[in-house]
Amino acid sequence: MSFELFTPVLYAVHIILGISLLLCMYRLAKGPTAYDRALALDLISFVAIAAIAVFSMQVHSLDYFPALLIVAILGFFGLVAVGKFLFRGDVIDRDS
């Protein structure tokens, strides 16, 4: 099956992901609350995962999937740390 027909679609997806990344950066900078900024940071990691996946499809290679997993894991742990900081005021429990 020829994949040359999907090339314009993949370029369009890259443009849409770029626009969504710009909107997330705006929300990250503007706020108005810390919860909005945390959500924007999480969405930026999702957009990065989608961009890596689309690029992997574009170059017809599975070599980028470990990078997908690393970005997903870092995004998850980052969101957990930010959520814990917003909920408790600290990330690491010092009381034992």
C-alpha positions in Angstrom: 0.0 0.0 0.0 1.3 3.4 -0.9 1.6 5.9 1.9 2.4 8.9 -0.2 -1.3 9.9 -0.1 -1.0 10.4 3.7 1.8 12.9 3.5 -0.4 16.0 3.2 -2.5 14.7 6.0 0.5 14.3 8.2 1.7 17.8 7.4 -1.8 19.1 8.3 -1.6 17.3 11.6 1.8 18.8 12.3 0.3 22.3 11.7 -2.7 21.6 14.0 -0.4 20.3 16.7 1.8 23.4 16.4 -1.3 25.6 16.8 -2.4 23.7 19.8 1.1 23.9 21.3 1.0 27.7 20.9 -2.4 27.9 22.6 -1.1 25.7 25.5 2.0 28.0 25.8 -0.4 31.0 26.0 -2.4 29.3 28.7 0.8 28.4 30.6 2.0 31.9 30.5 -1.3 33.7 31.1 -2.9 31.5 33.8 -5.0 32.8 35.6 -4.7 30.1 38.2 -2.0 27.5 39.0 -4.4 24.8 38.1 -4.8 26.2 34.6 -1.0 26.3 34.3 -0.7 22.6 35.4 -3.3 21.6 32.9 -1.5 23.5 30.1 1.8 21.8 31.1 0.1 18.4 30.9 -1.4 19.2 27.5 2.0 20.3 26.3 3.3 16.8 27.1 0.4 15.2 25.2 1.0 17.4 22.2 4.7 16.4 22.3 3.7 12.7 22.4 1.4 13.2 19.4 4.0 15.1 17.5 6.6 12.4 18.0 4.1 9.7 17.0 3.1 11.6 13.8 6.8 12.2 12.9 7.4 8.5 13.5 4.6 7.7 11.0 6.0 10.2 8.6 9.5 8.7 8.4 8.1 5.1 8.5 10.2 4.2 11.6 9.5 2.6 14.9 12.8 3.9 16.4 11.0 6.9 18.0 8.7 4.9 20.3 11.2 4.8 23.2 11.2 8.6 23.1 7.4 8.4 23.2 7.5 6.3 26.3 10.1 8.6 28.0 8.1 11.7 27.3 4.9 10.0 28.5 6.5 8.9 31.8 8.1 12.3 32.4 4.8 14.0 31.7 3.0 11.7 34.1 5.5 12.1 37.0 5.6 15.9 36.4 1.9 16.1 36.6 1.8 14.1 39.8 4.5 16.3 41.3 2.7 19.5 40.3 -0.6 18.2 41.6 1.0 17.2 44.9 2.6 20.6 45.2 -0.7 22.4 44.6 -2.6 20.1 47.0 -0.1 20.0 49.9 2.4 22.8 49.3 5.4 20.4 49.0 6.4 17.6 46.8 8.6 15.5 49.2 7.2 14.5 52.6 9.7 15.5 55.2 7.7 14.2 58.2 8.5 10.6 59.0 
